[in-house]
Amino acid sequence: MTTPADRASHGARIPEAVHRRRWAILGVLMLSLLIVVLDNSILNVAVKTISTPAPTGIGATQSQLEWAINAYTLVFAGLLFSAGLLGDRLGRKKVLLGGLVAFGIGSALAAESGTPAQLIAFRAVMGLGAACVMPATLAVLMNVFERDEQPKAIGIWAGGVGLAIAIGPITGGVLLDHFWWGSVFLINVPIVVLAIALMIWLVPDSRDPRPGRIDPVGVVLSVVGLVLLVYGIIKGGELADFTSVSVLAPVIAGIVVLAGFVIHEKRSDHPSLDVTYFRNKVFSAAIAAVALVFFALMGVTFFSVFYTQSVRGYSPLESGALMLPLALAQLIFAPRARLVVDWFGYRATTTAGMALVTAMLAAFATFRADTPIWVLEVVFFLMGTGMAHIMTPTSVVIMQALPREKAGSASALSNTFRQVGGALGIAVLGSVLSASYRDGIEGSLGALPAGLRGTAGESIEATLGVAEKLGPRGAALVTPANDAFLHAMHVTALWGAGVAAVGVVVVALFLPGRPAAPEQGEEERELVVAAE
């Protein structure tokens, strides 16, 4: 057993009182993280229900569903770095508590939404709260564990993401089987209350002794640029025409605003995103890997729910259960991925993980309406295994690349690019899915009244909804709808696999090999200093 004297002789920097309860603190942090991740994984199961007309749902179109997801992720991504800086300045515990309160209020309001527009707005409020929670959890973790325990703690933290993904679909399915769709948001409220009580009791506060200043201009430019870009992409999918002025104008404007954001950040003496961090190729490669894998994954999970529920006919609960292998693989392997890194190094571990994710994304292009369901389960499990061997190593590289007092900034950067990658994945791959589906179904809609053709072509749920209203006359639309969706899913899966393949190349070229052992008296030695 390590005594306080032993720790002091080894240059321990964490107070003994905090060190003794570090695992309990990690549990509270994981509970806070749970609700942030749980929300998206529950929503993935609920999108089909929300898309159905009242009183079952609120009749959201596919583009509105994409915005309901992206309103959360864009606000989350746009404010993450500033929230990390706010935690560095005011104290991470205070920001965590404030974020939990905002998230709980947003969840309660979202549960009572009467229209898609209200749901989108309240999801944005939830994104504000999540932006304060996510970076603070990892920053606190870095300040309650000594450097030698950080990889293990980060592995358990990453495993908590897998746990949330596992719990989410099952919880969502049970709630949707017994309650109204808003219950998938209301479930967050009691978890928030418990997390706040435990945090006040157990978690110590910490801050950066030399915090940066908030950069409001940078925050506005980043959020506006991302919203314009994503709006244009989603509009292109909705119209099945990416050359329209109404599509190109916001896309070009978004790119211009984001370019202005980068220029502003370079010139600012207190940037919200310090671009100098990206001079380190290893750090940049790890960030890129996180963004690319979530780009591909979020797009695939978006369409897989429609595949299992609309094409295969599974209930929300059954659909949630089908996603369990994806989550369980992350829960099993994320805490153990550090052991693989010790044997094979960061580069080999992460490259193999990326290659596995790429192959599993491509496997979706082979799925049919009668593909044995165990094949889907194997694909989900292997995909989760690949993700576990990406997220844990890249998280360690990113967090240890910066000094401990900059933990909030490192965490915010990692999560910003993860959320931006996920938002763009839903926007781009969702638009590919929408455009491909519309192209595939249009030839089967000629017999419908002119006023119904546009509505029926929006998504498979819209087509099936129109078919149900038409009664026996609409039965002829079901098979073409399934066929058009399967073709669209195959196209979208190959796009996702192509993006993930870029990630394979990036990590194979730029991530380091085996982790370097710190030299005597050099506790804060960076993992990647040799690559700078």
C-alpha positions as CSV (number, residue, x, y, z in Angstrom):
1,M,0.0,0.0,0.0
2,T,1.4,3.4,-1.0
3,T,1.7,5.8,2.0
4,P,1.6,9.6,1.9
5,A,5.4,9.6,2.5
6,D,5.9,7.3,-0.5
7,R,3.9,9.6,-2.6
8,A,5.8,12.6,-1.5
9,S,9.1,11.0,-2.2
10,H,7.9,10.3,-5.8
11,G,7.0,14.0,-6.3
12,A,3.2,13.6,-5.9
13,R,1.3,16.8,-6.7
14,I,-2.2,15.8,-5.7
15,P,-3.2,16.6,-2.1
16,E,-3.5,13.4,0.0
17,A,-7.2,14.1,0.9
18,V,-8.1,14.3,-2.8
19,H,-5.9,11.3,-3.7
20,R,-7.8,9.1,-1.2
21,R,-11.2,9.7,-2.8
22,R,-10.0,9.9,-6.4
23,W,-11.9,6.8,-7.5
24,A,-15.2,8.1,-5.9
25,I,-14.6,11.4,-7.7
26,L,-14.1,9.6,-11.0
27,G,-17.4,7.9,-10.4
28,V,-19.2,11.2,-10.0
29,L,-17.5,12.6,-13.1
30,M,-18.6,9.5,-15.0
31,L,-22.2,10.1,-13.8
32,S,-22.1,13.6,-15.1
33,L,-20.7,12.4,-18.4
34,L,-23.3,9.7,-18.5
35,I,-26.2,12.1,-18.9
36,V,-24.4,14.0,-21.7
37,V,-23.8,10.9,-23.7
38,L,-27.0,9.1,-22.7
39,D,-29.0,11.9,-24.2
40,N,-27.7,11.4,-27.7
41,S,-27.8,7.6,-27.5
42,I,-31.5,7.7,-26.3
43,L,-32.4,10.2,-29.0
44,N,-31.0,7.9,-31.7
45,V,-33.7,5.3,-30.8
46,A,-36.4,7.9,-30.5
47,V,-36.0,9.6,-33.9
48,K,-38.5,7.4,-35.7
49,T,-41.1,7.9,-33.0
50,I,-40.5,11.7,-33.0
51,S,-40.9,11.7,-36.8
52,T,-44.4,10.2,-36.6
53,P,-47.4,12.6,-36.5
54,A,-49.1,13.6,-33.2
55,P,-50.2,12.3,-30.8
56,T,-47.4,9.6,-31.1
57,G,-44.7,12.0,-32.1
58,I,-44.5,15.6,-33.4
59,G,-44.3,14.9,-37.1
60,A,-40.6,16.0,-37.5
61,T,-39.2,15.7,-41.0
62,Q,-35.8,14.1,-41.6
63,S,-34.2,17.5,-41.9
64,Q,-35.8,18.7,-38.7
65,L,-34.5,15.5,-37.0
66,E,-31.0,16.3,-38.2
67,W,-31.4,19.8,-36.7
68,A,-32.8,18.4,-33.4
69,I,-29.5,16.4,-33.2
70,N,-27.3,19.2,-34.6
71,A,-28.8,22.0,-32.5
72,Y,-27.3,20.2,-29.5
73,T,-24.0,19.3,-31.1
74,L,-23.3,22.7,-32.8
75,V,-23.9,24.7,-29.6
76,F,-21.9,22.0,-27.7
77,A,-19.0,22.3,-30.1
78,G,-19.1,26.0,-30.5
79,L,-19.0,26.7,-26.8
80,L,-16.8,23.8,-25.6
81,F,-13.6,25.7,-25.7
82,S,-14.9,28.8,-24.1
83,A,-16.6,26.6,-21.4
84,G,-13.2,25.0,-20.8
85,L,-11.6,28.4,-20.4
86,L,-14.4,29.5,-18.1
87,G,-13.7,26.4,-16.0
88,D,-10.0,27.2,-16.0
89,R,-10.8,30.8,-14.8
90,L,-13.8,30.4,-12.4
91,G,-13.2,26.8,-11.2
92,R,-14.1,23.6,-12.9
93,K,-16.5,22.5,-10.2
94,K,-18.6,25.7,-10.4
95,V,-18.8,25.4,-14.2
96,L,-19.7,21.7,-13.9
97,L,-22.6,22.5,-11.5
98,G,-23.8,25.3,-13.7
99,G,-23.7,23.1,-16.8
100,L,-25.7,20.3,-15.0
101,V,-28.4,22.8,-14.0
102,A,-28.7,24.2,-17.6
103,F,-28.8,20.6,-19.0
104,G,-31.5,19.6,-16.5
105,I,-33.7,22.6,-17.4
106,G,-33.2,22.1,-21.1
107,S,-34.2,18.4,-20.8
108,A,-37.4,19.2,-18.9
109,L,-38.4,21.8,-21.5
110,A,-37.5,19.5,-24.4
111,A,-39.8,16.8,-23.0
112,E,-42.7,19.2,-23.2
113,S,-42.0,20.4,-26.8
114,G,-45.1,20.7,-28.9
115,T,-43.4,21.4,-32.3
116,P,-40.1,20.4,-34.0
117,A,-39.0,24.1,-33.7
118,Q,-39.4,24.0,-29.9
119,L,-37.6,20.8,-29.7
120,I,-34.7,22.2,-31.7
121,A,-34.5,25.3,-29.5
122,F,-34.5,23.4,-26.2
123,R,-31.9,20.9,-27.5
124,A,-29.7,24.0,-28.0
125,V,-30.2,24.8,-24.3
126,M,-29.1,21.3,-23.5
127,G,-26.1,21.7,-25.7
128,L,-25.1,24.8,-23.7
129,G,-25.2,22.8,-20.5
130,A,-23.3,19.9,-22.0
131,A,-20.6,22.2,-23.2
132,C,-19.9,23.1,-19.6
133,V,-20.0,19.5,-18.3
134,M,-17.9,17.6,-20.8
135,P,-14.5,19.4,-20.7
136,A,-14.8,20.0,-17.0
137,T,-15.1,16.3,-16.2
138,L,-11.9,15.4,-18.0
139,A,-10.1,18.5,-16.6
140,V,-11.0,17.6,-13.1
141,L,-9.9,14.0,-13.7
142,M,-6.4,15.3,-14.8
143,N,-6.2,17.2,-11.5
144,V,-7.1,14.4,-9.1
145,F,-4.9,11.6,-10.6
146,E,-1.2,11.5,-10.7
147,R,0.4,11.3,-14.2
148,D,1.1,7.5,-13.9
149,E,-2.6,6.8,-13.2
150,Q,-4.0,9.1,-15.8
151,P,-4.0,6.6,-18.7
152,K,-5.9,4.1,-16.5
153,A,-8.4,6.8,-15.3
154,I,-8.9,8.0,-18.9
155,G,-9.5,4.5,-20.0
156,I,-12.2,4.0,-17.4
157,W,-13.6,7.5,-18.3
158,A,-13.8,6.4,-22.0
159,G,-15.4,3.1,-20.9
160,G,-18.1,5.3,-19.2
161,V,-18.9,6.6,-22.7
162,G,-19.5,3.0,-23.7
163,L,-21.7,2.4,-20.7
164,A,-23.8,5.4,-21.5
165,I,-24.1,4.2,-25.1
166,A,-25.2,0.8,-23.8
167,I,-27.7,2.1,-21.4
168,G,-29.1,4.8,-23.7
169,P,-30.8,2.7,-26.5
170,I,-32.3,0.2,-24.0
171,T,-33.5,2.9,-21.7
172,G,-35.0,4.8,-24.6
173,G,-36.7,1.7,-25.9
174,V,-38.3,0.9,-22.5
175,L,-39.5,4.5,-22.1
176,L,-41.0,4.6,-25.6
177,D,-42.8,1.3,-25.0
178,H,-44.5,2.6,-21.9
179,F,-44.5,6.4,-22.0
180,W,-44.7,9.3,-24.5
181,W,-41.7,10.4,-26.6
182,G,-40.8,13.3,-24.2
183,S,-39.9,10.8,-21.5
184,V,-36.5,10.2,-23.2
185,F,-35.6,13.7,-22.2
186,L,-37.3,13.9,-18.8
187,I,-35.2,10.9,-17.6
188,N,-32.2,13.2,-17.5
189,V,-33.7,15.3,-14.7
190,P,-33.3,12.9,-11.7
191,I,-29.8,11.9,-12.9
192,V,-28.9,15.6,-12.9
193,V,-30.2,16.0,-9.4
194,L,-28.2,13.0,-8.1
195,A,-25.0,14.2,-9.9
196,I,-25.3,17.7,-8.5
197,A,-25.7,16.4,-4.9
198,L,-22.7,14.0,-5.2
199,M,-20.5,16.7,-6.8
200,I,-21.1,19.2,-4.1
201,W,-20.1,16.6,-1.6
202,L,-17.1,14.9,-3.2
203,V,-15.5,16.8,-6.0
204,P,-12.8,19.4,-5.3
205,D,-12.5,22.6,-7.3
206,S,-9.5,23.4,-9.4
207,R,-8.5,26.2,-11.8
208,D,-5.7,27.4,-14.0
209,P,-3.4,29.8,-12.2
210,R,-2.9,31.7,-15.5
211,P,-6.3,31.3,-17.3
212,G,-6.9,32.7,-20.7
213,R,-9.5,35.4,-21.4
214,I,-12.8,34.6,-23.1
215,D,-12.9,35.3,-26.8
216,P,-16.5,36.3,-27.6
217,V,-15.7,37.2,-31.2
218,G,-14.1,33.8,-31.8
219,V,-17.1,32.1,-30.2
220,V,-19.6,33.9,-32.4
221,L,-17.6,33.4,-35.6
222,S,-17.2,29.6,-34.9
223,V,-20.9,29.1,-34.1
224,V,-22.2,31.2,-37.1
225,G,-19.8,29.5,-39.5
226,L,-20.7,26.0,-38.4
227,V,-24.4,26.7,-38.5
228,L,-24.3,28.2,-42.0
229,L,-22.2,25.3,-43.3
230,V,-24.4,22.6,-41.7
231,Y,-27.6,24.4,-42.8
232,G,-26.4,24.4,-46.4
233,I,-25.5,20.7,-46.3
234,I,-28.8,19.7,-44.8
235,K,-30.7,21.9,-47.3
236,G,-28.9,20.1,-50.1
237,G,-30.0,16.7,-48.9
238,E,-33.6,18.0,-48.4
239,L,-33.7,19.3,-52.0
240,A,-31.6,16.5,-53.5
241,D,-29.7,19.3,-55.3
242,F,-26.3,20.5,-54.0
243,T,-26.0,23.1,-56.8
244,S,-28.9,25.2,-55.8
245,V,-28.2,28.8,-54.8
246,S,-30.1,28.2,-51.5
247,V,-27.5,25.4,-50.8
248,L,-24.3,27.0,-52.1
249,A,-24.9,30.4,-50.6
250,P,-24.9,29.3,-46.9
251,V,-22.1,26.7,-47.5
252,I,-19.8,29.3,-49.1
253,A,-20.7,31.8,-46.4
254,G,-20.0,29.3,-43.7
255,I,-16.6,28.5,-45.2
256,V,-15.8,32.2,-45.4
257,V,-16.8,32.8,-41.8
258,L,-14.8,29.8,-40.5
259,A,-11.8,31.1,-42.5
260,G,-12.3,34.5,-40.8
261,F,-12.5,32.6,-37.5
262,V,-9.1,31.0,-38.1
263,I,-7.5,34.3,-39.1
264,H,-9.0,36.0,-36.0
265,E,-7.6,33.2,-33.7
266,K,-4.1,33.5,-35.2
267,R,-4.1,37.3,-34.5
268,S,-5.8,37.3,-31.1
269,D,-3.7,37.4,-27.9
270,H,-6.5,35.4,-26.1
271,P,-7.9,33.0,-28.8
272,S,-10.8,30.7,-28.0
273,L,-8.9,28.1,-30.0
274,D,-5.1,28.3,-29.8
275,V,-4.0,27.2,-33.2
276,T,-0.4,26.9,-32.1
277,Y,-1.3,23.6,-30.5
278,F,-1.7,22.2,-34.0
279,R,1.9,22.7,-34.9
280,N,2.5,19.4,-33.1
281,K,1.7,16.8,-35.8
282,V,1.0,14.1,-33.2
283,F,-1.5,16.3,-31.4
284,S,-3.2,17.3,-34.7
285,A,-3.3,13.6,-35.9
286,A,-5.0,12.5,-32.7
287,I,-7.6,15.4,-32.9
288,A,-8.2,14.5,-36.6
289,A,-8.7,10.8,-35.7
290,V,-11.4,11.7,-33.2
291,A,-13.2,14.0,-35.6
292,L,-13.1,11.5,-38.5
293,V,-14.3,8.5,-36.6
294,F,-17.2,10.5,-35.1
295,F,-18.1,11.9,-38.5
296,A,-18.5,8.4,-39.8
297,L,-20.1,6.9,-36.7
298,M,-22.8,9.5,-36.1
299,G,-23.9,9.3,-39.7
300,V,-24.2,5.5,-39.5
301,T,-26.0,5.4,-36.2
302,F,-28.5,7.9,-37.6
303,F,-29.5,5.7,-40.5
304,S,-29.2,2.4,-38.7
305,V,-32.2,3.2,-36.5
306,F,-34.4,3.6,-39.7
307,Y,-32.9,0.3,-41.0
308,T,-33.8,-1.7,-37.9
309,Q,-37.2,0.0,-37.2
310,S,-38.6,1.0,-40.6
311,V,-37.1,-1.7,-42.9
312,R,-36.7,-4.7,-40.5
313,G,-39.8,-3.8,-38.3
314,Y,-38.2,-3.9,-34.9
315,S,-39.7,-2.0,-32.0
316,P,-37.8,0.9,-30.3
317,L,-36.8,-1.4,-27.4
318,E,-35.7,-4.2,-29.8
319,S,-33.8,-1.6,-31.9
320,G,-32.1,-0.4,-28.8
321,A,-31.1,-3.9,-27.8
322,L,-29.6,-4.5,-31.2
323,M,-27.2,-1.6,-30.5
324,L,-25.9,-3.2,-27.3
325,P,-22.9,-4.9,-28.9
326,L,-21.6,-1.6,-30.1
327,A,-21.7,-0.2,-26.6
328,L,-20.6,-3.3,-24.8
329,A,-17.5,-3.6,-26.9
330,Q,-16.5,-0.1,-25.9
331,L,-17.3,-0.8,-22.3
332,I,-15.1,-4.0,-22.4
333,F,-12.2,-2.8,-24.4
334,A,-11.8,1.0,-23.7
335,P,-10.4,0.5,-20.2
336,R,-8.0,-2.2,-21.5
337,A,-6.9,-0.4,-24.6
338,R,-3.9,1.2,-22.7
339,L,-2.5,-2.4,-22.3
340,V,-2.6,-2.8,-26.0
341,V,-0.8,0.5,-26.4
342,D,1.9,-0.7,-24.0
343,W,2.5,-3.7,-26.2
344,F,2.1,-2.3,-29.7
345,G,2.3,1.5,-29.3
346,Y,-0.2,4.3,-30.2
347,R,0.3,4.2,-33.9
348,A,-0.3,0.4,-34.4
349,T,-3.2,0.3,-31.9
350,T,-5.1,3.3,-33.4
351,T,-4.4,2.4,-37.0
352,A,-5.8,-1.1,-36.4
353,G,-8.9,0.4,-34.7
354,M,-9.5,2.8,-37.5
355,A,-9.1,0.1,-40.1
356,L,-11.6,-2.1,-38.3
357,V,-14.1,0.8,-38.0
358,T,-13.7,1.5,-41.8
359,A,-14.3,-2.2,-42.7
360,M,-17.4,-2.3,-40.5
361,L,-18.8,0.9,-42.0
362,A,-18.3,-0.6,-45.5
363,A,-20.1,-3.8,-44.3
364,F,-23.4,-1.8,-44.1
365,A,-23.3,-1.5,-47.9
366,T,-24.0,-5.3,-48.1
367,F,-27.1,-5.3,-45.8
368,R,-30.4,-6.3,-47.3
369,A,-33.9,-6.5,-45.8
370,D,-33.4,-10.2,-45.0
371,T,-29.7,-10.1,-43.9
372,P,-29.4,-12.4,-40.7
373,I,-29.6,-10.1,-37.7
374,W,-26.6,-11.8,-36.1
375,V,-24.5,-10.3,-38.9
376,L,-25.6,-6.8,-37.8
377,E,-24.7,-7.7,-34.2
378,V,-21.2,-8.8,-35.2
379,V,-20.6,-5.6,-37.2
380,F,-21.7,-3.5,-34.3
381,F,-19.5,-5.4,-31.8
382,L,-16.4,-5.1,-34.1
383,M,-17.2,-1.4,-34.7
384,G,-17.3,-0.8,-31.0
385,T,-14.0,-2.7,-30.5
386,G,-12.3,-0.5,-33.1
387,M,-13.7,2.7,-31.5
388,A,-12.4,1.6,-28.1
389,H,-8.9,1.3,-29.5
390,I,-9.1,4.7,-31.1
391,M,-10.7,6.9,-28.3
392,T,-8.6,5.8,-25.4
393,P,-5.1,6.2,-27.0
394,T,-6.0,9.4,-28.7
395,S,-7.5,10.8,-25.5
396,V,-4.2,10.0,-23.6
397,V,-2.1,11.6,-26.3
398,I,-4.3,14.8,-26.4
399,M,-4.5,15.2,-22.7
400,Q,-0.8,14.6,-21.9
401,A,0.4,16.7,-24.8
402,L,-0.4,19.9,-22.8
403,P,0.5,20.8,-19.2
404,R,-1.8,19.8,-16.4
405,E,-3.0,23.3,-15.8
406,K,-4.2,23.4,-19.5
407,A,-6.3,20.3,-19.0
408,G,-9.5,22.2,-19.6
409,S,-8.2,23.5,-23.0
410,A,-7.0,20.1,-24.1
411,S,-10.3,18.4,-23.1
412,A,-12.3,21.1,-24.8
413,L,-10.3,20.8,-28.0
414,S,-10.8,17.0,-28.1
415,N,-14.5,17.3,-27.5
416,T,-15.0,20.3,-29.9
417,F,-13.6,18.3,-32.8
418,R,-15.5,15.2,-31.8
419,Q,-18.8,17.2,-31.8
420,V,-17.9,19.1,-35.0
421,G,-17.1,15.8,-36.6
422,G,-20.3,14.2,-35.4
423,A,-22.4,17.2,-36.5
424,L,-20.9,17.3,-39.9
425,G,-21.3,13.5,-40.1
426,I,-25.0,13.7,-39.5
427,A,-25.3,16.7,-41.9
428,V,-23.2,15.3,-44.7
429,L,-24.2,11.6,-44.5
430,G,-27.8,12.4,-43.5
431,S,-27.9,14.6,-46.7
432,V,-26.4,11.9,-48.8
433,L,-29.0,9.5,-47.4
434,S,-31.8,11.9,-48.0
435,A,-30.7,12.8,-51.6
436,S,-30.1,9.2,-52.5
437,Y,-33.5,8.1,-51.1
438,R,-35.4,10.8,-53.0
439,D,-33.7,9.8,-56.2
440,G,-34.6,6.2,-55.6
441,I,-38.2,6.7,-54.6
442,E,-39.3,9.4,-57.1
443,G,-40.1,6.9,-59.9
444,S,-42.6,5.2,-57.6
445,L,-44.5,8.3,-56.5
446,G,-46.0,9.2,-59.9
447,A,-49.5,7.8,-59.0
448,L,-49.8,10.0,-55.9
449,P,-51.6,13.4,-56.0
450,A,-49.1,16.2,-56.8
451,G,-49.4,17.7,-53.3
452,L,-48.3,14.4,-51.7
453,R,-45.3,13.6,-53.9
454,G,-42.9,16.1,-52.3
455,T,-43.9,15.1,-48.7
456,A,-43.7,11.3,-49.5
457,G,-40.2,11.7,-51.0
458,E,-38.6,13.3,-48.0
459,S,-37.7,10.1,-46.1
460,I,-38.7,6.4,-45.7
461,E,-40.9,7.4,-42.7
462,A,-42.6,10.1,-44.8
463,T,-43.3,7.6,-47.6
464,L,-44.6,4.9,-45.2
465,G,-46.7,7.6,-43.5
466,V,-48.4,8.5,-46.8
467,A,-48.8,4.8,-47.6
468,E,-50.6,4.2,-44.3
469,K,-53.0,7.2,-44.9
470,L,-53.9,5.9,-48.3
471,G,-54.8,2.4,-46.9
472,P,-54.9,-0.5,-49.5
473,R,-53.9,1.9,-52.3
474,G,-50.7,2.8,-50.5
475,A,-49.5,-0.8,-49.9
476,A,-47.7,-0.7,-53.3
477,L,-45.3,2.0,-51.9
478,V,-43.9,-0.2,-49.1
479,T,-41.5,-2.4,-51.1
480,P,-40.2,0.5,-53.3
481,A,-39.6,2.6,-50.1
482,N,-37.6,-0.3,-48.5
483,D,-35.6,-0.8,-51.7
484,A,-34.9,3.0,-52.1
485,F,-33.8,3.2,-48.5
486,L,-31.5,0.2,-48.7
487,H,-29.8,1.7,-51.8
488,A,-29.5,5.1,-50.0
489,M,-28.0,3.3,-46.9
490,H,-25.4,1.5,-49.1
491,V,-24.3,4.7,-50.7
492,T,-24.1,6.5,-47.3
493,A,-22.2,3.7,-45.7
494,L,-19.5,3.8,-48.4
495,W,-19.2,7.6,-48.0
496,G,-18.7,7.0,-44.2
497,A,-16.1,4.3,-44.9
498,G,-14.3,6.6,-47.2
499,V,-14.0,9.2,-44.5
500,A,-12.8,6.7,-41.9
501,A,-10.2,5.5,-44.4
502,V,-8.7,8.9,-44.4
503,G,-8.4,8.6,-40.7
504,V,-6.4,5.3,-41.2
505,V,-3.8,7.1,-43.2
506,V,-3.6,10.1,-40.8
507,V,-2.9,8.0,-37.7
508,A,-0.6,5.6,-39.5
509,L,1.6,8.5,-40.7
510,F,1.6,10.8,-37.6
511,L,0.9,9.1,-34.3
512,P,3.9,8.0,-32.2
513,G,4.9,4.4,-31.5
514,R,5.3,3.0,-28.0
515,P,4.7,5.4,-25.1
516,A,8.0,6.8,-23.8
517,A,8.8,6.2,-20.1
518,P,9.2,9.5,-18.2
519,E,12.7,10.2,-17.0
520,Q,13.5,10.7,-13.3
521,G,12.2,14.1,-12.1
522,E,10.4,14.7,-15.3
523,E,6.8,14.1,-14.3
524,E,5.4,16.6,-16.8
525,R,7.3,15.3,-19.8
526,E,5.1,15.4,-22.9
527,L,4.4,12.1,-24.7
528,V,4.9,13.7,-28.0
529,V,7.9,16.0,-27.5
530,A,10.0,14.0,-29.9
531,A,7.6,14.6,-32.7
532,E,7.5,18.4,-32.3
